[in-house]
Amino acid sequence: MSKRLQYAVVTGSTCLLLFLLMGVVMGRGNAAEDAYKHFAVFTEVISRIKSEYVEEPEMKNVTLGALNGMLESVDPYASYLSADQYKQYLKAKETLKGGTGLIVSRRYGYVGVVNSIPGSPADKQGLGTGDVIETIAGVSTRDMPLAYAEMLLRGEPGSNVELAVLRVRRGAEAQKIALARAIFAPPPATAKMLPNETGLITAPVLDGGRGKEVAERVRELERQGAKRLVLDLRGNASGSPEDGLALANLFLDKGRMTYLVGQKVARKDFDAAPGSVITKLPLVVIANRGTAAGAEIAASALLDNKRADVVGERTYGDAALRKALTLEDGSAVILSVAKYHNAAGKAIQDNGVTPSLAVAGPEPDSDDDDNAAPNAPPKPKSDEDLQLKKAIEVVTVGLAAAKKTDAKQAKGPGPDGGAIDRTLTPAGPLGVPRPK
């Protein structure tokens, strides 16, 4: 059976399973009756495919593709593992210590890159948010369980794994990349004094107790005379929710930071502990499309409690409690069983964190500059950090004043000599700015 025909069968099966799922979750009173109807339809269609399709398909592949497609539509971090895969997954978690530094989720049916941990092999190869991994070790990632992909990326330190990567934001063809698995130490949090008594704290990661490093950097800047702070969380995607809460609590002395709730997980509120706060200096956070997990929770908590404005791009969306649910045959579904929510009641995983002031980050280098549209706005210089520049302005003069500056600068000469609005807008999927 051709790949195109296989894809059609899998897509149809996925749609049917989605209808089944909708029948379960919509209308509690008729949920059971609706579910039975969808089961009957699904069973009949599968039977017709098996008996009347132009050639008998491999039903195992059809079913697995439908399951993974359904899980991706519900939860981009979910996985279905067969009994053998689940055994391999558990064993790999205990024995394989080397990694590539890739943080991944499902995207377009394939494995997508959330971000690369700074200093990791993936980071050194330039892999970043929005890239799509087509193959791992020669195996297509289409309909590959996410947890299985993560297992394939791990291995013995010094061993190599070959990837085929599509750089979506660069518009290039998929390229082969060999990554050496390694045990690496992410860079620590750093501090730097900027003009106008502004201190900059850069936190590349949060896990491994790095929140304590941030606290030390804050105290260091205060000793140097800092009167205001900028916290750079761009590309920070490896911290746990607990790490993110600990970070937010360094700056918050009261207020609800987030709450966790699921269908079978009772709501749990997380409030700031007054004894953990270390500074009350004015604060601005920088975030981008590669900010995820614990860093998102921290940014959301600081923004919702009006402790800090957030400058940059909408964050990735990854803040949930996940659990492996074993099935009777030994297989397992790894699923988000509860999600962290912001003060407005929106799940952070589904919505990310929308910045107070949207500022697009630099585009990756490409060879497409000659094909740019006529009269297109000039791209920012690669050595000019517009997000940091704007964050400093916000923490110095305030959000309202910074927005007024943006409004004035956004009006430029259009092709007919008139004004053209170049205001930066919130990022869409994969962090690409949405057109106004």
C-alpha positions as CSV (number, residue, x, y, z in Angstrom):
1,M,0.0,0.0,0.0
2,S,1.4,3.4,-1.0
3,K,2.3,6.0,1.7
4,R,-0.4,8.3,0.3
5,L,-3.1,5.7,0.7
6,Q,-1.8,4.7,4.1
7,Y,-2.0,8.3,5.2
8,A,-5.6,8.6,3.9
9,V,-6.6,5.5,5.9
10,V,-4.9,6.7,9.1
11,T,-6.4,10.2,8.7
12,G,-9.9,8.7,8.3
13,S,-9.4,6.5,11.3
14,T,-8.1,9.4,13.4
15,C,-11.2,11.5,12.5
16,L,-13.4,8.7,13.6
17,L,-11.7,8.3,16.9
18,L,-11.9,12.1,17.4
19,F,-15.7,11.9,16.8
20,L,-15.8,9.1,19.4
21,L,-13.9,11.2,21.9
22,M,-16.3,14.1,21.3
23,G,-19.2,11.8,21.9
24,V,-17.8,11.0,25.3
25,V,-17.0,14.5,26.5
26,M,-20.0,16.4,25.0
27,G,-23.4,16.2,26.7
28,R,-23.0,14.3,30.0
29,G,-26.6,13.1,30.0
30,N,-26.3,11.3,26.7
31,A,-22.5,10.5,26.9
32,A,-22.9,6.7,27.1
33,E,-25.4,6.5,24.3
34,D,-23.4,8.8,22.0
35,A,-20.2,6.8,22.8
36,Y,-21.9,3.5,21.8
37,K,-23.1,5.1,18.5
38,H,-19.6,6.3,17.7
39,F,-18.1,2.9,18.6
40,A,-20.5,1.3,16.3
41,V,-19.7,3.6,13.4
42,F,-16.0,3.2,14.0
43,T,-16.2,-0.6,14.1
44,E,-18.3,-0.6,10.9
45,V,-15.9,1.6,9.0
46,I,-12.9,-0.4,10.1
47,S,-14.7,-3.5,8.9
48,R,-15.4,-2.0,5.5
49,I,-11.8,-0.8,5.1
50,K,-10.6,-4.3,5.9
51,S,-13.0,-6.1,3.5
52,E,-13.5,-3.7,0.6
53,Y,-10.5,-1.4,0.4
54,V,-8.5,-1.8,-2.9
55,E,-6.0,-3.8,-1.0
56,E,-6.1,-5.2,2.6
57,P,-4.2,-2.6,4.7
58,E,-2.0,-3.4,7.7
59,M,-4.6,-2.8,10.4
60,K,-2.1,-2.6,13.2
61,N,-0.5,0.5,11.6
62,V,-4.0,2.0,10.9
63,T,-5.0,1.6,14.6
64,L,-1.7,2.9,15.9
65,G,-1.8,5.9,13.6
66,A,-5.3,6.7,14.7
67,L,-4.4,6.4,18.3
68,N,-1.4,8.7,18.1
69,G,-3.3,11.2,15.9
70,M,-6.1,11.3,18.5
71,L,-3.7,11.8,21.4
72,E,-1.9,14.6,19.6
73,S,-5.1,16.5,19.0
74,V,-5.9,16.3,22.7
75,D,-2.4,16.6,24.2
76,P,0.8,17.4,22.2
77,Y,2.8,15.8,25.0
78,A,0.9,12.5,25.1
79,S,2.1,9.1,24.0
80,Y,0.7,5.6,23.4
81,L,3.4,2.9,23.9
82,S,2.9,-0.7,23.1
83,A,3.8,-3.2,25.8
84,D,7.3,-3.8,24.3
85,Q,7.8,-0.1,23.8
86,Y,6.8,0.7,27.3
87,K,9.3,-1.9,28.7
88,Q,12.1,-0.3,26.5
89,Y,11.1,3.1,27.7
90,L,11.3,2.3,31.4
91,K,14.6,0.5,31.0
92,A,16.1,3.4,29.0
93,K,15.1,5.9,31.7
94,E,17.1,3.9,34.2
95,T,20.2,3.0,32.1
96,L,20.7,5.6,29.3
97,K,22.4,8.7,30.7
98,G,23.6,10.5,27.6
99,G,21.3,13.0,25.9
100,T,21.1,15.5,23.1
101,G,19.4,18.4,25.0
102,L,16.3,18.4,22.8
103,I,13.0,19.2,24.4
104,V,10.2,18.0,22.1
105,S,6.5,17.8,21.6
106,R,4.2,16.7,18.8
107,R,3.8,19.0,15.8
108,Y,1.9,18.3,12.6
109,G,2.0,14.6,13.2
110,Y,5.8,14.6,13.7
111,V,8.2,15.4,16.5
112,G,8.7,19.1,17.0
113,V,11.4,21.0,18.9
114,V,10.2,23.0,21.9
115,N,13.8,24.2,22.4
116,S,17.4,23.0,23.0
117,I,19.0,23.2,26.5
118,P,21.8,25.8,26.3
119,G,25.2,24.1,26.1
120,S,23.8,20.8,24.8
121,P,24.8,19.0,21.6
122,A,21.5,20.1,20.0
123,D,22.1,23.7,21.0
124,K,25.5,23.7,19.5
125,Q,24.0,22.4,16.2
126,G,21.6,25.3,16.2
127,L,18.4,23.3,16.7
128,G,15.6,25.5,18.1
129,T,11.9,26.2,18.6
130,G,9.8,25.4,15.5
131,D,12.2,22.9,13.9
132,V,10.5,19.6,13.0
133,I,12.3,16.2,13.3
134,E,11.3,14.0,10.4
135,T,13.4,11.0,11.3
136,I,15.5,9.7,14.2
137,A,18.1,7.1,13.5
138,G,16.4,6.6,10.1
139,V,13.0,6.0,11.6
140,S,10.2,8.4,10.6
141,T,8.7,10.3,13.5
142,R,5.3,10.5,11.9
143,D,2.9,8.9,14.3
144,M,5.9,7.9,16.5
145,P,5.0,8.1,20.2
146,L,6.6,11.1,21.8
147,A,8.0,9.1,24.7
148,Y,9.5,6.6,22.3
149,A,11.2,9.5,20.4
150,E,12.6,10.8,23.6
151,M,14.0,7.3,24.3
152,L,15.7,7.1,20.9
153,L,17.4,10.5,21.6
154,R,19.0,9.1,24.7
155,G,21.9,6.7,24.7
156,E,25.4,6.1,25.9
157,P,27.6,9.2,26.2
158,G,29.7,9.7,23.1
159,S,27.4,7.7,20.8
160,N,25.8,9.4,17.8
161,V,22.2,9.7,16.7
162,E,21.3,10.9,13.2
163,L,18.3,13.2,12.6
164,A,16.6,14.6,9.6
165,V,15.4,18.1,10.5
166,L,13.2,20.5,8.7
167,R,13.9,24.1,9.6
168,V,10.4,25.4,9.3
169,R,11.2,29.1,10.0
170,R,14.0,29.0,7.4
171,G,12.0,27.4,4.7
172,A,14.8,24.9,3.9
173,E,14.7,21.3,2.9
174,A,15.2,18.7,5.6
175,Q,18.8,18.2,6.4
176,K,20.8,15.4,8.1
177,I,22.3,16.2,11.4
178,A,24.5,13.9,13.6
179,L,24.2,14.6,17.3
180,A,26.6,13.2,19.8
181,R,24.9,12.2,23.0
182,A,26.6,13.6,26.0
183,I,26.3,14.4,29.7
184,F,26.4,18.1,29.8
185,A,26.0,20.9,32.4
186,P,23.7,23.7,31.4
187,P,25.1,27.2,31.9
188,P,24.4,28.9,35.3
189,A,22.3,32.0,35.9
190,T,24.3,35.2,35.2
191,A,24.0,38.8,36.3
192,K,25.1,42.0,34.6
193,M,24.7,45.7,35.4
194,L,23.3,47.8,32.6
195,P,23.1,51.6,32.3
196,N,20.6,53.5,34.4
197,E,21.0,51.3,37.4
198,T,19.3,48.4,35.7
199,G,20.4,44.8,36.6
200,L,20.0,42.0,34.0
201,I,19.6,38.4,35.2
202,T,19.8,35.7,32.6
203,A,18.4,32.2,33.6
204,P,18.9,29.7,30.7
205,V,17.4,26.8,32.8
206,L,15.6,26.3,36.1
207,D,16.0,22.7,37.0
208,G,18.7,21.4,39.3
209,G,18.1,24.1,41.9
210,R,19.0,27.0,39.5
211,G,16.4,29.2,41.3
212,K,18.9,29.6,44.1
213,E,21.4,30.9,41.6
214,V,18.8,33.5,40.5
215,A,18.4,34.6,44.1
216,E,22.2,35.0,44.5
217,R,22.4,37.0,41.3
218,V,19.7,39.3,42.5
219,R,21.5,40.0,45.7
220,E,24.7,40.5,43.8
221,L,23.1,43.2,41.6
222,E,21.5,44.9,44.6
223,R,25.0,45.2,46.1
224,Q,26.2,46.8,42.9
225,G,23.4,49.4,43.1
226,A,20.7,48.1,40.9
227,K,17.4,49.9,41.3
228,R,15.4,47.9,38.8
229,L,15.7,44.3,37.3
230,V,15.2,42.5,34.0
231,L,14.8,38.7,34.2
232,D,15.6,37.0,30.9
233,L,13.7,33.7,30.6
234,R,14.1,33.3,26.8
235,G,14.7,29.8,25.7
236,N,14.2,28.5,29.2
237,A,12.2,25.3,28.7
238,S,13.7,22.6,31.1
239,G,12.4,23.6,34.5
240,S,9.7,21.7,36.4
241,P,6.5,23.5,37.7
242,E,8.0,23.4,41.2
243,D,11.1,25.2,39.9
244,G,8.9,27.9,38.2
245,L,6.9,28.4,41.4
246,A,10.1,28.8,43.4
247,L,11.4,31.4,41.0
248,A,8.2,33.4,41.0
249,N,8.2,33.3,44.8
250,L,11.5,35.1,44.9
251,F,9.7,38.2,43.7
252,L,6.2,37.7,45.1
253,D,5.2,38.1,48.7
254,K,1.5,37.4,48.2
255,G,-1.1,36.3,45.7
256,R,-2.1,33.1,43.8
257,M,0.7,32.0,41.5
258,T,-1.2,29.2,39.8
259,Y,-3.5,26.3,40.4
260,L,-3.5,22.7,39.2
261,V,-6.7,20.8,38.4
262,G,-7.8,17.9,36.3
263,Q,-10.8,15.7,35.6
264,K,-9.7,13.3,38.4
265,V,-7.2,15.6,40.1
266,A,-8.6,17.8,42.8
267,R,-7.8,21.5,42.5
268,K,-4.7,22.6,44.3
269,D,-3.9,26.2,44.7
270,F,-0.3,27.6,44.9
271,D,0.0,30.8,46.8
272,A,3.1,32.9,47.3
273,A,4.9,32.5,50.6
274,P,5.9,35.9,52.1
275,G,9.1,34.4,53.7
276,S,10.5,33.5,50.3
277,V,10.6,36.9,48.7
278,I,14.0,38.5,48.3
279,T,13.5,41.8,46.5
280,K,10.8,44.4,45.8
281,L,12.7,46.1,43.0
282,P,10.7,46.9,39.8
283,L,10.9,43.9,37.5
284,V,10.3,43.1,33.8
285,V,10.5,39.5,32.4
286,I,11.6,38.7,28.8
287,A,10.0,35.6,27.3
288,N,9.9,34.1,23.8
289,R,8.4,31.2,21.8
290,G,11.1,28.9,23.4
291,T,10.0,29.7,27.0
292,A,8.2,26.7,28.4
293,A,7.3,24.6,31.5
294,G,8.5,26.1,34.8
295,A,9.6,29.4,33.3
296,E,6.1,29.9,31.8
297,I,4.5,29.3,35.2
298,A,6.9,31.9,36.7
299,A,6.2,34.4,34.0
300,S,2.4,33.9,34.3
301,A,2.5,34.3,38.1
302,L,4.5,37.5,38.0
303,L,2.3,38.9,35.2
304,D,-1.1,38.0,36.8
305,N,-0.1,39.4,40.1
306,K,1.0,42.7,38.5
307,R,4.5,42.1,39.9
308,A,6.2,42.3,36.4
309,D,5.4,43.1,32.8
310,V,6.4,40.5,30.2
311,V,8.1,41.6,27.0
312,G,8.7,39.5,24.0
313,E,6.7,36.7,22.4
314,R,3.9,34.3,23.5
315,T,5.5,31.4,25.3
316,Y,5.3,27.8,24.0
317,G,2.7,26.2,26.2
318,D,3.8,23.3,28.4
319,A,2.6,23.2,32.0
320,A,0.9,20.0,33.1
321,L,1.1,17.0,35.5
322,R,1.7,13.9,33.4
323,K,1.1,10.3,34.3
324,A,1.7,6.9,32.7
325,L,-1.6,5.0,32.6
326,T,-0.9,1.3,32.1
327,L,-3.4,-0.8,30.1
328,E,-4.4,-4.5,30.6
329,D,-2.0,-5.7,27.8
330,G,1.0,-4.0,29.3
331,S,0.9,-1.0,27.0
332,A,0.6,2.5,28.4
333,V,-0.7,6.0,27.7
334,I,1.4,8.9,29.0
335,L,-1.1,11.7,29.4
336,S,-1.6,15.1,31.0
337,V,-4.0,14.4,33.9
338,A,-4.0,17.9,35.2
339,K,-3.0,21.4,33.9
340,Y,-1.7,24.5,35.6
341,H,-3.9,27.6,35.1
342,N,-3.3,31.3,35.3
343,A,-5.4,33.7,37.4
344,A,-8.0,34.1,34.6
345,G,-8.6,30.3,34.7
346,K,-6.9,29.6,31.4
347,A,-4.7,26.5,31.1
348,I,-1.1,27.7,30.5
349,Q,-0.4,24.6,28.3
350,D,-3.2,25.5,25.9
351,N,-2.7,29.3,25.8
352,G,0.9,30.0,26.8
353,V,1.7,33.4,28.3
354,T,0.8,36.5,26.2
355,P,3.3,39.3,26.8
356,S,2.3,42.7,28.0
357,L,4.3,44.1,25.1
358,A,4.8,41.9,22.0
359,V,8.2,42.2,20.5
360,A,9.3,39.7,17.8
361,G,12.6,38.0,18.2
362,P,15.3,37.8,15.6
363,E,14.7,35.5,12.6
364,P,17.2,32.7,12.0
365,D,19.8,33.5,9.3
366,S,18.6,32.4,5.9
367,D,19.4,32.6,2.2
368,D,16.1,34.1,1.3
369,D,16.8,37.8,1.8
370,D,17.0,38.4,-1.9
371,N,13.4,37.2,-2.2
372,A,12.0,39.6,0.3
373,A,8.8,41.5,-0.7
374,P,9.3,45.1,-2.0
375,N,9.0,47.8,0.7
376,A,9.1,45.1,3.4
377,P,10.2,46.4,6.8
378,P,13.9,46.0,7.3
379,K,14.9,43.0,9.4
380,P,16.6,43.9,12.7
381,K,20.3,43.5,12.8
382,S,21.4,40.2,14.2
383,D,23.5,41.9,16.8
384,E,20.7,44.1,18.1
385,D,18.6,42.6,20.9
386,L,15.3,44.5,20.4
387,Q,13.5,42.5,23.1
388,L,16.1,43.4,25.7
389,K,16.1,47.0,24.6
390,K,12.4,47.2,25.0
391,A,12.4,45.4,28.3
392,I,14.9,48.0,29.7
393,E,12.6,50.8,28.4
394,V,9.6,49.3,30.1
395,V,11.3,48.8,33.4
396,T,12.7,52.3,33.2
397,V,9.8,54.5,32.0
398,G,6.8,52.1,32.4
399,L,4.7,50.0,30.0
400,A,2.3,52.8,29.0
401,A,5.2,55.1,28.0
402,A,7.0,52.3,26.1
403,K,3.8,51.5,24.1
404,K,3.5,55.2,23.2
405,T,7.0,55.1,21.8
406,D,6.1,51.9,19.8
407,A,3.0,53.6,18.4
408,K,5.1,56.6,17.1
409,Q,7.8,54.4,15.7
410,A,5.3,52.0,14.1
411,K,4.2,54.7,11.6
412,G,6.6,54.8,8.7
413,P,6.4,55.7,5.1
414,G,4.5,53.3,3.0
415,P,5.0,52.6,-0.8
416,D,2.7,55.6,-1.7
417,G,4.3,58.0,0.8
418,G,1.6,57.4,3.4
419,A,1.9,55.7,6.8
420,I,2.2,52.0,7.3
421,D,1.6,50.4,10.6
422,R,4.5,48.1,11.7
423,T,3.3,47.5,15.2
424,L,4.5,44.1,16.4
425,T,1.6,41.7,17.1
426,P,1.4,38.7,19.5
427,A,3.0,35.5,18.1
428,G,1.0,32.7,16.5
429,P,1.8,29.0,16.5
430,L,5.6,28.4,16.5
431,G,6.1,32.0,17.5
432,V,5.5,33.5,14.0
433,P,4.0,37.0,14.5
434,R,0.4,37.1,13.3
435,P,-0.5,39.6,10.6
436,K,-2.8,42.4,11.8
